[in-house]
C-alpha cells in the first residue's frame, strides 16, 4: 500500500494581508496498517495575478520536502481536510441551491483524490432535477457569488457532472427502494384497455350486428368506430408524449393542453361517464346471472328487476373491495380475467369447426358455408334499425380506450406506455370484434324457427327463409338470437365465464380509473368543496375517499334498474371527451408553440381536427337531444371554471394561440392604412407609479375603457444602464398585477433615466408595436410649479420640455388637473400598500430632492389649495343658450362660482409634505383617509353630470371626441350632458356661429345639450381679482435680488394672448365652475414660449379654482368624420 501522498493545490483569492505559511500533519489509517502524513503550505498570490488562471498540481510526498519555499504564484497544500480553512458562507437566498446541490458543489477540481473541500460553487451542470423543480440560481446570484469568493470557472466546474451523476444515481436508487415503480405498458395499459373494451357486446351483440348489417356494412360500422378511436388514440399519444404525464389520464392531458376550463369541464363529465359505465356493466352482469338462475328455477326476490339490483350491488361491492386492497392485487385479478376472456374467445373460435349438433342445426347454425356467407354479405335491417342505431349499439364497447390513460399516475413511463399500449389494444380488440362477427355470419343464417334446419334452393343454392320470417316471429338466427356465440362454443360454460370476465373487467376498469380522474381534478381545486377527495393514501397515493364517492354514485345508479336511456347519454359523454382530446392535439399543433414537441411523431393536426369534427357529428346523429344536453352540461362547467378559477398557468395551447393571434393581428394591422373612421385614442399616460396616481389612471381609463390602447408610462430615476433592468422588471411585475386587480385593462411600461424629459423621450420612441402605438400623451398638471421654479427651475424646464417634445412629435397632448383633490395620493398609501413602493437606496436615485423619487420612497402629500370662489355656485341649469355678449357678470358673481361638490380636503390630508407629519397620524386617521380618499372619485358614477367643452381652436376634433367618450357607458360621467362653448370675435354674428357649430356637431353625431357662443370683447377690462392673481403669479417668479424668470420682451410680445386667456378664465369661472368636468383646448405655443414660465401661468389661470380640468390639443389630424 502506498504510504502517503503530498498534494499541491493552488488556492484562489486569499487576501494578501493574511498571507501565511502553515504546516499541518494528519494521521490516518488506510486500512492496511500504514499511516500517512501530510503537510500544508499556503502562500497568497500577488495582487497583479489575482485574475490569472490558477494552476493545480499534485506531487508525490516522497519527492517533495515537508516545508517548501514557493513563489507567490502558487500555493501548496497537502490534505485540505486537515486545514482549518473556513469555507465562504452562502447568502440566505443561495442556501437552497447549495443544499440541493451539495454533493456536486464539493468537486475535485482536477480529478485527483476526493478531498473534503476543493471548490464551492452554486453553478450547476445540466440535470433533469433543475427542470423538475425549476429552482436554480439567477445570473445575478452566480456573478455575485463568484465575485464575493473570487472563484474562477476553471476552479469550480471540472468534474461537477461526474459527481452529480453519481449522486443522482444513488438518490434514484434510494428512492426506488421506497416508491412504487409503476406498471409497464403491457400490464398498465394494454391489458386494461383490452379488458375495458371487451364487454358483453363481444359475446351477446356481435352476432346480432352481423345479422342486421351484414358482413360488408358490419365491417363499415367497425371501421368507422376504429377511425374514431384510433384518431383519438393518436391525438392522445401526441399529447401524452409531450412531457411527463401526471395522474388524471384524460383530464390531465386535456387540462394541460387546452387549459383548466376545457380540462375541468370534460374531466368531470368523463368521471361521471366512467362511473355510470361501471354501473351499466354491473347491471349487465346481474341481468345475465338472473337469466341463468331463472333457467335453473332459482330466484331470490322476484326474479326480475329487484334481483338485478341486488346482484349488481353485490358485484359492485366485491369489485370495490378488490380495488381497496390495492392496484397491484387488482392488476393480478385483471390477469386472471384476461386469461379467462382469452380462453372463452378461443372456445368460440374452435367451436365453429366442431361437428354440428342437432340443437345447433335447429337454431340456424350451418357451419362454414359460402352460401351462408353470401346470404349474410349485405344488410337486412329489421324494424327501426339503421346503420346509426347499429353503430350506437357497438360504439360504447370502444369507449374503454382511455382506461390506460386513467392509470397514468401508476405507470412506470406514461409517455411511452400510453401510446404503445392504447394503439395495440385498439388494433387487437377491433380485430377480435371483426373476427367474431365474420365467423358467426359465415356459419349461421339470419332466421330460424328452432325446429327445422336451414333449407337451400337446389337450383340456385340460395337460403330459403322460414315462414316465421314473413311475420318476424323467428326466435333464432343471427338477427334474432343474442346467444349464437354461446351456442357455437366448444365449451358453453367457458363462454359464460367470458361474459362474466368481460363485464367484470370493464366495471373494474371504470371503478379504478374514475376515482383517479376525480382525485386529480380535486387536487387542482377547480371546483369548490372537493378538496377533501384529493387526499391519497399509501405509497401509490390511493384515492380511498374518491373510491367511496364513486361507489356510492355507482350504487345509486344501479338502483335505477333500467339504464337503456342513460346508455346513449354516456356514449355522448365519451364522444365529447374524444372530441376534446382530438381538438386539444389540433390546437396545440396549430398554436406553433416551441414547447409542443411530442415524442410520438405519427400525428397530424388536420387528422386530429377531422377526428374532433367526426366525434361531434356522430354525437348529433346518434341523438341530437342528448348531444345538446351534453354540451349544455359542458357549457355550465366551462363558464363556472372560467369565472371562478384562480390564476392557473399550465402553459396551455390556449395561451399559445392567444399569442399567435395577437402577433398575426399586429402584423396585419401594421400593413393596413389608417382611416379616420377607425381612429382610436391610444394613450401614453405619464402616471409615474400608477398606484401613487390612481386618480389619473382611473380618469384615463374612462377614455380607453379597454377598447383602445392605454400605457402607464413611468420614468424610473436610475441611470440608463443594464443594472436598472432588475428594478424595472420588479416594478413591471408588481404594477401589472396592481392594474389587473384594479380591473384596468392597461399596460405598464417603465424606462430608467435621471431626467424626466429624456425618459419620456425614450418612451415616445420605443413604446408600442406597429400601429399599436400611442397617439396621445396624457400627463398630470404640475401643481407645485411655482415653488419648483424657485427651488430648482430645471425641474420645471424638464416638465415644459415634455410638452414641447409632444408638440414636435406630432402627438396629441392632454394635461389633466384635479385642482382640489390632486392626483398623487402615495403618501396616504404608504402604510397599507407598501409593496407597490420599492425602497431604493439613495445611491440609486438620481437626486434625493428630485420629484421622480416620490414614487419609490414615500410619495407626495397632496398640495392644499385654498379656493378663491365662494361656496354658492351658479348651477349649469341656470345658463341659457341665449347669445351672450360683452358683460359676463359682476365681480360678486365671479366669487359665486365654486361648485358645492368641490370642498377642500385639508381636513383629511396632512398639511405638511413630510414623512414626520405622516408618521404622527394615528391608525384611525389612516382608516378615515382610506374611507374618504378620492381614489374612487373617477370610479363612482356621477348622476346628472355635466361636461363643459371649451372648443377654442380646431385641433382635428379630439377636443370633442374625448368628452363624447367620457359620456359613454363605462365612464364615471356616463350619460352626462355635454355643453359646448366657443368664443368668437366681436365683429362676428353669434347666431351664425352657433348655428354652424350645431350643424357640425349633428353631422359628427355628437350629442350635446347646449351650444353657447361667447363674444370676446377686446376692449373690455379685466376684473381686479383676475389682474391681481396674474400679477401675484408674476411677482412670485421673481426671486429676491434676482431678475424675473419671465423674459420681459417675451412677455410683452405675448401680451395679447395673455389677455385673451385671462378673459377666458373669467368666462370659465362664470359658466363652468359648477360642472363636473371642464375640457379646454390647450394653448399651442412656439418653443421659446413653451419653455417660459409664462406658459405655465396661462395653464394655471385657466384651471385654478376650477372643477377637474382637462387641457386637450389634437395633432391637427381629423379624428371625426361625417361620412359613413
C-alpha positions, 0 to 999 in steps of 0.5 A: 500500500502506498504510504502517503501522498503530498498534494499541491493545490493552488488556492484562489483569492486569499487576501494578501494581508493574511498571507501565511505559511502553515504546516499541518500533519494528519494521521490516518489509517488506510486500512492496511496498517500504514499511516500517512502524513501530510503537510500544508503550505499556503502562500497568497498570490500577488495582487497583479495575478489575482485574475490569472488562471490558477494552476493545480498540481499534485506531487508525490510526498516522497519527492517533495520536502515537508516545508517548501519555499514557493513563489507567490504564484502558487500555493501548496497544500497537502490534505485540505481536510486537515486545514482549518480553512473556513469555507465562504458562507452562502447568502440566505437566498443561495442556501437552497441551491447549495443544499440541493446541490451539495454533493456536486458543489464539493468537486475535485477540481482536477480529478485527483483524490476526493478531498473534503473541500476543493471548490464551492460553487452554486453553478450547476451542470445540466440535470433533469432535477433543475427542470423538475423543480425549476429552482436554480440560481439567477445570473445575478446570484452566480456573478455575485457569488463568484465575485464575493469568493473570487472563484474562477470557472476553471476552479469550480466546474471540472468534474461537477457532472461526474459527481452529480451523476453519481449522486443522482444515481444513488438518490434514484436508487434510494428512492426506488427502494421506497416508491412504487415503480409503476406498471409497464405498458403491457400490464398498465395499459394494454391489458386494461384497455383490452379488458375495458373494451371487451364487454358483453357486446363481444359475446351477446351483440356481435352476432346480432350486428352481423345479422342486421348489417351484414358482413360488408356494412358490419365491417363499415360500422367497425371501421368507422368506430376504429377511425374514431378511436384510433384518431383519438388514440393518436391525438392522445399519444401526441399529447401524452408524449409531450412531457411527463404525464401526471395522474388524471389520464384524460383530464390531465392531458386535456387540462394541460393542453387546452387549459383548466376550463376545457380540462375541468369541464370534460374531466368531470363529465368523463368521471361521471361517464366512467362511473355510470359505465361501471354501473351499466356493466354491473347491471349487465352482469346481474341481468345475465346471472338472473337469466341463468338462475331463472333457467335453473328455477332459482330466484331470490326476490322476484326474479326480475328487476329487484334481483338485478339490483341486488346482484349488481350491488353485490358485484359492485361491492366485491369489485370495490373491495378488490380495488381497496386492497390495492392496484397491484392485487387488482392488476393480478385479478385483471390477469386472471380475467384476461386469461379467462376472456382469452380462453372463452374467445378461443372456445368460440373460435374452435367451436365453429369447426366442431361437428354440428349438433342437432340443437345447433342445426335447429337454431340456424347454425350451418357451419362454414358455408359460402352460401351462408356467407353470401346470404349474410354479405349485405344488410337486412335491417329489421324494424327501426334499425339503421346503420346509426342505431347499429353503430350506437349499439357497438360504439360504447364497447370502444369507449374503454380506450382511455382506461390506460390513460386513467392509470397514468399516475401508476405507470412506470413511463406514461409517455411511452406506455400510453401510446404503445399500449392504447394503439395495440389494444385498439388494433387487437380488440377491433380485430377480435370484434371483426373476427367474431362477427365474420365467423358467426355470419359465415356459419349461421343464417339470419332466421330460424324457427328452432325446429327445422334446419336451414333449407337451400334452393337446389337450383340456385343454392340460395337460403330459403327463409322460414315462414316465421320470417314473413311475420318476424316471429323467428326466435333464432338466427343471427338477427334474432338470437343474442346467444349464437356465440354461446351456442357455437362454443366448444365449451358453453360454460367457458363462454359464460365465464367470458361474459362474466370476465368481460363485464367484470373487467370493464366495471373494474376498469371504470371503478379504478380509473374514475376515482383517479380522474376525480382525485386529480381534478380535486387536487387542482381545486377547480371546483369548490368543496372537493378538496377533501377527495384529493387526499391519497393514501399509501405509497401509490397515493390511493384515492380511498375517499374518491373510491367511496364517492364513486361507489356510492354514485355507482350504487345509486345508479344501479338502483335505477334498474333500467339504464337503456336511456342513460346508455346513449347519454354516456356514449355522448359523454365519451364522444365529447371527451374524444372530441376534446382530446382530438381538438386539444392535439389540433390546437396545440399543433396549430398554436406553433408553440416551441414547447409542443414537441411530442415524442410520438411523431405519427400525428397530424393536426388536420387528422386530429381536427377531422377526428374532433369534427367526426366525434361531434357529428356522430354525437348529433346523429346518434341523438341530437337531444342528448348531444345538446344536453351534453354540451349544455352540461359542458357549457355550465362547467366551462363558464363556472371554471372560467369565472371562478378559477384562480390564476392557473398557468399550465402553459396551455395551447390556449395561451399559445394561440392567444399569442399567435393571434395577437402577433398575426393581428399586429402584423396585419394591422401594421400593413393596413392604412389608417382611416379616420373612421377607425381612429382610436385614442391610444394613450401614453399616460405619464402616471409615474407609479400608477398606484401613487396616481390612481386618480389619473389612471382611473380618469384615463381609463374612462377614455380607453375603457379597454377598447383602445390602447392605454400605457402607464408610462413611468420614468424610473430615476436610475441611470440608463444602464443594464443594472436598472433592468432588475428594478424595472422588471420588479416594478413591471411585475408588481404594477401589472398585477396592481392594474389587473386587480384594479380591473384596468385593462392597461399596460405598464411600461417603465424606462430608467433615466435621471431626467424626466424629459429624456425618459419620456423621450425614450418612451415616445420612441420605443413604446408600442408595436406597429400601429399599436402605438400611442397617439396621445400623451396624457400627463398630470398638471404640475401643481407645485410649479411655482415653488419648483421654479424657485427651488430648482427651475430645471425641474420645471424646464424638464416638465415644459420640455415634455410638452414641447417634445409632444408638440414636435412629435406630432402627438396629441397632448392632454394635461389633466388637473384635479385642482382640489383633490390632486392626483398623487395620493402615495403618501396616504398609501404608504402604510397599507400598500407598501409593496407597490413602493420599492425602497431604493437606496439613495445611491440609486436615485438620481437626486434625493430632492428630485420629484421622480423619487416620490414614487419609490420612497414615500410619495407626495402629500397632496398640495392644499389649495385654498379656493378663491370662489365662494361656496354658492355656485351658479348651477349649469341649469341656470345658463341659457343658450341665449347669445351672450355678449360683452358683460359676463357678470359682476365681480360678486358673481365671479366669487359665486362660482365654486361648485358645492361638490368641490370642498377642500380636503385639508381636513383629511390630508396632512398639511405638511409634505413630510414623512414626520407629519405622516408618521404622527397620524394615528391608525384611525386617521389612516382608516378615515383617509382610506374611507374618504380618499378620492381614489374612487372619485373617477370610479363612482358614477356621477348622476346628472353630470355635466361636461363643459367643452371649451372648443377654442381652436380646431385641433382635428376634433379630439377636443370633442371626441374625448368628452363624447367618450367620457359620456359613454357607458363605462365612464364615471360621467356616463350619460352626462350632458355635454355643453359646448362653448366657443368664443368668437370675435366681436365683429362676428354674428353669434347666431351664425356661429352657433348655428354652424357649430350645431350643424357640425356637431349633428353631422359628427353625431355628437350629442350635446345639450347646449351650444353657447357662443361667447363674444370676446370683447377686446376692449373690455377690462379685466376684473381686479381679482383676475389682474391681481392673481396674474400679477401675484403669479408674476411677482412670485417668479421673481426671486429676491435680488434676482431678475424675473424668470419671465423674459420681459420682451417675451412677455410683452410680445405675448401680451395679447394672448395673455389677455385673451386667456385671462378673459377666458378664465373669467368666462370659465369661472362664470359658466363652468365652475359648477360642472363636473368636468371642464375640457379646454383646448390647450394653448399651442405655443412656439418653443421659446414660449413653451419653455417660459414660465409664462406658459405655465401661468396661462395653464394655471389661470385657466384651471385654478379654482376650477372643477377637474380640468382637462387641457386637450390639443389634437395633432391637427389630424381629423379624428371625426368624420361625417361620412359613413 
